[in-house]
Structures are given as structure tokens and as C-alpha cells.
């Protein structure tokens, strides 16, 4: 039985790309939320 390894590898790489892409997107959103909180904070709360 011959298995097409190239197609399997491409699918795995595609899945990994989507997975890591979502992870990066979530990190970006969290960073933006944190930045907004810091910016919107009164100055006396920063120290």
C-alpha cells in the first residue's frame, strides 16, 4: 500500500499554520486589550 506522504505533510503543515496563526491572533488581541487598559488608567494607578 502506497501512502502519499507529501499530501499528508502539506495537510499537517496547513493545520499547524492555522493553529499557530490563531494563537498569534489571540496574543495580539490580548496585547491590544492590555494596552487599552494601561492607556485608559488614571496616572496615579500606574505607580
JOTATA-V497663 format. One record per helix or strand of 3 or more residues. SS is the DSSP state (H for helix, E for strand). FROM is the first residue (numbers start at 0). LEN is the number of residues. Records with the same first field share a line. If there is no record, write none. Layout:
SS = FROM-LEN, FROM-LEN
//
This chain:
H = 4-36, 42-4
//
